[in-house]
């Protein structure tokens, strides 16, 4: 499973952050690894430089073998909360989709 990490200009996308969040995504979605070819994470700050609540947006796109991509979004006060929430939503979606695939 390949993980691609993208940030907008207001969120630090340095190597240390990318490594940490890539590991977080990999661990969170690890049980689906055999079914996924790639996961893309897109982080953005919806308010730009201004502060606000739930203004960090994480969009996760998972490429499932033989299926259309699965996309979830989550907003949070911090990058960590946004990514963690998106991982939880993705786990729920993949459990449903892969569970259906295996039942057929």
C-alpha positions in Angstrom: 0.0 0.0 0.0 1.5 3.3 -1.1 0.6 6.4 1.0 0.9 9.9 -0.6 0.7 12.9 1.6 -0.3 16.4 0.4 -0.6 19.7 2.3 -1.6 23.2 1.4 0.7 26.1 1.9 -0.5 26.9 5.4 0.2 23.4 6.9 3.7 22.3 7.4 4.5 19.3 5.2 8.0 18.8 6.3 9.6 15.3 6.2 9.1 14.7 10.0 5.3 15.4 9.8 4.9 13.4 6.6 6.6 10.4 8.2 4.6 10.6 11.4 1.2 11.0 9.6 2.1 8.3 7.0 2.8 5.9 9.9 -0.4 6.9 11.6 -2.4 6.2 8.4 -0.5 3.0 7.7 -1.3 1.6 11.2 -4.9 2.8 11.1 -5.6 1.1 7.8 -3.1 -1.7 8.0 -5.8 -4.5 8.2 -7.0 -3.4 4.7 -3.5 -3.4 3.2 -4.2 -6.4 1.0 -7.1 -4.7 -0.6 -5.6 -1.2 -1.1 -3.2 -0.1 -3.7 -2.8 3.6 -2.6 -4.0 6.0 0.0 -3.8 9.8 -0.6 -4.1 12.3 2.3 -4.9 15.9 1.5 -4.6 18.4 4.4 -5.8 22.0 4.2 -6.6 24.9 6.5 -9.9 26.2 5.4 -9.4 29.6 7.1 -5.8 30.0 5.8 -3.7 32.0 8.2 -6.7 32.9 10.5 -7.5 30.8 13.5 -10.8 29.1 14.0 -12.5 25.9 15.3 -12.5 22.8 13.1 -10.7 24.6 10.3 -8.2 21.8 9.5 -9.6 19.5 6.8 -8.3 16.0 6.0 -9.5 14.3 2.9 -8.5 10.6 2.6 -8.8 8.8 -0.7 -8.3 5.0 -0.7 -7.9 3.1 -3.9 -9.5 -0.3 -3.5 -8.6 -3.1 -6.0 -11.4 -3.5 -8.5 -13.6 -0.7 -7.0 -14.0 3.0 -7.3 -11.9 5.1 -4.9 -13.4 5.6 -1.5 -13.2 9.2 -0.2 -13.9 10.6 3.3 -13.3 14.0 4.9 -13.0 15.1 8.4 -12.5 18.5 10.1 -10.7 19.1 13.3 -9.0 21.7 15.5 -5.6 20.2 14.9 -4.0 18.2 12.1 -3.9 15.2 14.4 -7.6 15.3 15.1 -8.5 15.8 11.5 -6.4 12.8 10.3 -7.5 10.6 13.2 -11.2 11.3 12.5 -10.7 10.7 8.7 -8.9 7.4 9.5 -11.9 6.3 11.7 -14.4 7.2 8.9 -12.3 5.4 6.3 -12.1 2.2 8.5 -15.9 2.2 8.7 -16.3 2.7 4.9 -13.7 0.0 4.0 -15.2 -2.4 6.5 -18.6 -2.1 4.7 -17.2 -2.2 1.2 -14.7 -5.0 1.7 -17.1 -7.0 3.7 -19.6 -6.8 0.8 -16.9 -7.8 -1.6 -16.0 -10.9 0.5 -19.6 -12.0 0.9 -20.1 -12.4 -2.8 
